[in-house]
Amino acid sequence: MKFLKALFPALFICSSLFAQNPDSIIIRKIYDEALENGHAYKNLEFLCKQIGPRLSGSANAQKSVDWTKKLMEDYGFDRVYLQELMVPVWERGAKEEAYILDGKIKIPVPIAALGGSIATSAKGITAPILEVQNFEELKALGADIVKGKIIFFNRPFDPKLFNTFSAYSGAVNQRSQGAIEAAKLGAVAVIVRSMSSVIDDFPHTGGMVYQDGVNKIPGAAISTKAADLLSQKLMQKKYPSAQFYFKQNCRTLPDAVSYNVIGEIKGTVDPEGIISVGGHLDSWDLAEGAHDDGTGVMQSVEVLRIFKQLNLKPRHTIRAVMFMNEENGLRGGLKYAEIAKQNKEKHIAALESDAGGYTPRGFNVENAPKSLAHFSKWKPLFAPYLVDAIIPGGGGADIGPLRIMPDVVLIGFRPDSQRYFDIHHSSNDVFENVNRRELELGAAAMTSLIYLIDQYGTK
C-alpha cells in the first residue's frame, strides 16, 4: 500500500477526499442510481424508435411533445406544463438526386438539401461548378466568373483542433451563409461539403439562411467522400467544362404552433430560485435525432427522476426544459427566455446538454469567472468519475437567450467530442449509435452538478 501511495499520491488524496466529504456520498448515490437503475437509455429508445425524426412543425414533433409531457407526469414531478410558441415548418419532400457530369458519364453522388433551402426547378439544375474554400476565394473570382455557376464550398474541418466543436465552428459559415454570398455574385446554387471529418457517403444536413434583398438559390450538402471525388474531377478539368446536376423538392410552409415541455421539482427553501437543465426535443428529419439531441433531453428528465428517486429535496426549484426548434430557428429558447423575463423569474443557473451522449468530460462555464472559480472547488468530487474538466466556454444555444436574465450562470455539459460530428445531422444519428453506459454517466454527472449548485450556489 505504501508503494502504491508513493506511486499514485494524487489518486490517494482524491480517494481520501471522496471518502470523507459528505457530498461525495450523495454523488456516489447519484451515480449508483444512474448506472444501476437508469431510465435515460430506455426512454431514448422509445423517443427514437417509436417516434423518430422530430423536425419542428411535423407530426412527430407533436408526438414527442405529448409523450415527454406524459413521461414527466408519470414520474410524478411537482409540475409539468407546455409553453406555446410558433415554429417554422420546412419539409424536405422527395429524396434528392445529384450527379457529377463527366462528359457523357453521370456519376451519382449523395446530397441532402440544407434546412430552409428552396427547391430547384422540377427539372433540377445543371450548371458549371466552381470549387472554393471560403468566402474570400469566392469574392476573388468575381461576378463575371461566378454568374450562372454552382458554387462548391469544400472547406474541411481543421484536423489539428482537438475540440471538434472548434473545427465545426471554423467550417460551418459556408453552410449557413454560403448561399447568400454566392447569390450576391450571380451563382445559381451552392453545394457544401458536409460538416464532418469522417470520410463516408452520408450527407449531413443543417440550417442555412437567406438575406432580404439577395436572390434565394438552392443549397445542399454533399457527403465528404463525394466531395473529395468532385474535387478530384474538377482538378482534371478546366472551368467551365465541369458540370453538376442536382434536384431537390423541399418547401417552406406557414409557421405552426408547437411547445416547449417543462417539468419541475419545487424547491423547499427558495422555490422562486430556478436551476434549469435541458436540451432540444426537435431533430433533423434524416434520422432519429439520437445524439442530437435525444440524449440531452432524456438526460435532463433523468436529472429530475434521480432527485425524486433518491428523495433529494432541492433547496431551489429544479426545472427540466425540452426546448423546441433549436435546429432551424431557436424559437423555443427565445420564447423560454421571453416568458422568464415577463414573469420576472429568478434564474440561478441553466445547464444545457446538446453535445451528444458520449463519455462525460466536464462542463463549460460561460463568462462567469467567479462561478468558474467556485465550481472548480468541486473538482475533487468529480475526479473519481473523470469528469472534472470545468473550464470557460459556451453554455449552449437554447439557454443563450437567458443572458437577458440578471446573474444567471450558463453551463454547457461537455462529453468527449471526437465522434460527435461523424453522425451529426446525418442519417447515422440513430439509437444504435448511443452507448448506454456513456449516456448514464452523463446523466449522473449532470445530476451531481445540479445538486452541488442547489446546495452551494454559483459563487
N, C-alpha and C positions, 0 to 999 in steps of 0.2 A: 504493500500500500504506500509506504514512504517513497518507493521508487516511482510509482505512478504519480504521486503528488508532485515530486520533483520534475517529472517529465511533462505533466499537464497541469501546471498550477492554476491557469485561468479556468479550466474545467472544474476544478475542485472549489475554487472561490464561488463560481457561478452556482454549483450544486449546493453549496452551503447557504447561499442567499435564497435559493429556491426552496430549501427545506425549512428555513426559519421565517421567511416573510409570509404573514397570513394571507396576503393577496395571492401568493403563489399557490396556496391550497385551493382557492376559488378557481384560479386559472386552470389548475390541473383537473378540477371537476368539469370545467367547461370543455376542455379537450377530451376528457373521458366520455362525456355525453355525446359530443360531436362524432367521435371515432367509433364508439360502440353502438350508439342508438340514433345516429344522424338521419334526418329526413331529407336533406337537400338533394341527394342523388335520386331518390325515388320520385321526388317532386319534379326534378328536372326531367326525368324520363317521361313523365306524364305531359309536361309542357311541350316537350319536343316531339313525342311520338303520337300523342292523342290530339294535339292542337297544331303544332308545326310552325311554318313561317308566319310571321305576325307583322306584316308591313302596315303602317298606320292607315286607318280607314278601311281596312279589309275585314271580312267576316271573321277571320282567325284572330285578328287583334281584339275584336269584341269578345270572342270566346275566351281569350286569355284574361281579359278584364273580369269577366263573370267568374271564371274559375279561381283566379287568385283571391278575389274578394271572398268567395265561399271557403277557400282553403284557410284564410286567416280567421274567418268567423268560426270554422270548425275547431281551430286551435284555442278558441276562447279568449282571444285578445280583448282588451277592455273596450276598444272602439275600432270599427272597421268601416270605411266610407269611401265614396268616389268623389273625385274632383273633376268637374266637367270642363272640357276645353274643345276647341276646334282644331282639327289637324288637316294637313294636305293629303290628297289622295292621288297617288300615282300608280299606274298599272303597267306592267311590262308587256303584256299581250303575247302573241305567238313568239316562239323561240326565234332568236336572231340567226341570220345567215351572214357569212363573210368568206371572201376568197382573196388570196393573192393571185393576181392575173399575170402569169409569166408567159408571155407570148400567147399561144393558143391553149396553154395549160391552166386550169383552175385548181388552185391548192386551197382546200377548205381549212379555215382556222377558227378556233373557238373565241367568241366575243360575248360580252354581256352589256346591254345598254346601261349607261350610268343613270342613277336615280335622279329623276327630274328632267331627263332629256326629252326632247321632242322626237317624234318618229322620223324616219326617212320617208320619201315618197313610196307609194305602193310598189313601184318598180325597183326601189333601192337606189343607191348612189354608186356610180362608177366614176372614178377620177384619178388623176395622177396623185401620188402620195409622196410627201416630203418628211424626212425624219429630222427631228430636233431634240436637243437635250433639255432645253429650258426656254424661258420667255426671251432671254437676251439673244439667243441664236435665232429664234423666230423673228424678232424685230429686225435683226441684221439682214435677213433675207429680203425684207421689204415687200410692199403690197404688189409690186409688179410680178414678183415670182410666186407669192403665196396665193394670189387671186385664182379662184377656181380649183384649188387643190384640197386634198385631205391632208391635215397635219397629223403626224405620228409623233407623239411625245414619248420618248423612250429613255427617260432618266431613271436608272435603277436605284434601289436602296444603297446607301453607303455601307459597305460591309465592315468598315473599320469601327463603326459605332457599336459599343457593347449594348446600349439600351436601344432595342429595336423600335421603340416609340419615337426616339430621336431620329432614326432613319426614316420612319414613316413621315414625320413632320417635315423632313428635308425633301421629300418627293411628292407630297400629296397636293401641292398647289396646282400641279399640271392637270390633275383630275378635277379639282373643284373649280378652277378658273380658266382652264385651257381653252374651252370653247369661246369664252369672252375674248381672250387675247387673239386667238386665231381668226375669229369673225371680224375683228377690227381691221384686219389686213385682207379680208375678202375670201377666207377659206370657206369651203362648203361643208366640212365636217371635221371632227377630231377622233383619233384613235389613241388611247392612252395605255401604256404598259401597266399591267396590274400591280397594285401596291403590295408587293410581296418579294421576299428574297429567294424563295424556293422556286426552282425551275420545273414547272409542270404544265398541264393543259387545262387548268381550272381558272377561268377568268374571275377576277374579283370586282364586284360592282362597288358602288359607293356614291355619295352625293356629289352633284355638280350644281352650279348656279348660273343664272343669266343676269345680264345687266340691262336696265332700261336704256333704250336708245341704241343698243347694239343688236345686230341681227342674230336671231337664235339659230344655231346649227346643231345637228345631232352629235352626240358624244357616246362612245362605247369604250369599254376596257377590253384589251386583248390579253390572252394568257401569256405568261412570261416565256414559255417555250416557243409560242408562236411569234412573240415579239422578237426573239432572237433570230428566228427564221426569216421574218420580214426584214429585219435589219441586214441580214446577210444577202438577201435578194436585192435590196436597194444598193448595197455596195457593189454588186456585179453589174448594175445598170447605170445609165446616165439619165438624170432628170430631163424631161418629164416622162420618160418612156415607161417607168414603173407605174403600174396601175393597181388599184384596190377597189373591191366591191363589198358593200355591206347593206343589209336591210334590217330594220328594226321597227316594231309595231307598237311602241309604248304610247301612253297618253296620260294627261293630267285631267282629273275630274274636279268638280267643286269640292270645297272643304267639307268635312264631315264631323259629326260630334264623336268625341271619344273621351277617355277618362284616365287620370292618374288614380292608382289604387293605393290606399293608405291604411295601415294598421298601427295601433298604439297600445302600449302598456303605460298606464298612468303613473306618474311619479308620486312618491309618498311624502317627500319633504318640500320640493319645489316643482309641483306639477306644471307650472307655467313655463318652466325651462325645458326646452326641447333639444334632444340629441337625435338626429336622424341618421338612418342608414338606408342605402338604396342602390338601385340600378335601373336600367331601362327595359321595359316589357316588350317594346316593339323590336322587330328584327327585319333584316332584308329578306327578300322573297325567294332567294335561290336555295336556301336550306332551312334548317330548324332553329337557327339562332341559338345554338347551344352555348358556346363560349361568349358570343356577343348577342345578347347579354343574359341568356338564361341562367348561367352560373351566378351572375351578380344578383339577380332578383331572388333566386332561391336561397342564396347565402344570406340575403337580407332578412327574408322571412325566418330563416333558421336562427338568426340572432335573437329575435323575439321569442321563438319557440324554446330556445335553450334557457333564456331568462325565466320563462314561465315553468319549464320542466324542473329546473333546479330551485325554484321558489326564491329566486333572487328578486328582492323588492327594490326597484330602482328609486333613487332619490328624485331624479328628473324623469320626465316623460320620454320614453324611447319610442321612436316612430320609424316604421319601415315604409319606404315610398317606392312604389313601382311606377316609374316615370313612363309616359307615353310620348312617342315621336322624337326620340333622340336622333335617330338615324337621318331623317330628312326634314328637319325643321326645328328641333329643340323646343317645341311648343309646350311640352309637359314641364320641363324645367323652368321655363319662363312663367307659365301660369302658376306653378307652385310658389315661386318667389313673389309674384304679384299678390297672391292671396295672403301669403305670410306677412307681407308689408301692410296690406289693407287691414288685417286682423291684429296688427301690432304684436305679432308673436315674438317671443324671446328665444331665438335660436342660439344655442351654445356651441354646437359643433355639428357638422354634416360629414358623413363618411360615404364615399361612393365606391362601388365595385363594378368597374367596367373595363377590365384589362384581362379578362379570361379567368378560367378556373384552374390555373396551373399552380405549381408549388409556391406557397406564400413566401415572400422575401422581406416584406416590411410595409412601410407607409410613407407617403409623401405628405408634407405639411406645407400649405400654400401661404406664403407671405405673412408668416406669423413667427418671428424669431423667438419671442418669449414662450410661445406654446411649444415650439420645436425643442427648446431647451428643457421645458417641463416634461414633455413626453419622453425625451431622451433619458430621463432618470429611470424610466421603466425598462430600459434595455435588458437589465439582468433578468427581469421576469419573462421576457420574450426569448432570451438567448437559448434556453433549453430546447426551444422549438425551431431554432434557426430562422427567426422572423424578426430580427432586431435591427434591420436597416431602416431607421427612422430619419428621413432626410428631407431637405427642401424640395419642393416640386408641386406640380399642379394637382388640384383636388379631383376635378372631373367636369365633364361638360354639363351634366344635368344639375349639379349643385353650384356651378359657376354663377348663375344669376342671383344666388343668395348673397353675393358680395354686397348687395344693397342693404343687407341687414347689419346693424352695428354689432361688432365684437364676435360675430360668428367665425369659427375656425373651420376651414375647409380641408378635408383629408382625403387622399386617394389611396385605396388599397392597392398594393403592388405585388402581384405574383411574378414569378420568373417570366420574362418576355420572349425568350428565344424561339418558341414555337407558335406564338400567337398569330403572327401575320402569315404563317403557312396556310391558314384556313380562313382568316378574317374576310368576311363579306363574300365568301365563295360557297359553292355547293358542298364543300367538305366540312362546313361548320355544323356537324351533326353530333347527336348524343354519344355515339360510339367513340368519339374523339375526346371525351371527358373522362379523366381518371377519378374514380370515386374517392380515393384517399386524399388526393390533392384538393379536391373540392371541399371535403370535410375539414381538412387542415386549414383552409382559407376561412371557412365559416367560424372555426374556433378562434383563429387569430382576430377576426373582426369582432366577435363577441367579447373577447378579452379586452381589446382596446376600448370598446364602448363601456364595458364595466369599469375600467380604470378612470375614464373621463367622467363617468357618472359619480364616482366616489371622490375624485380629487380635482375636478375641473380642468380647465385648459391653460392655466397659468400658475 
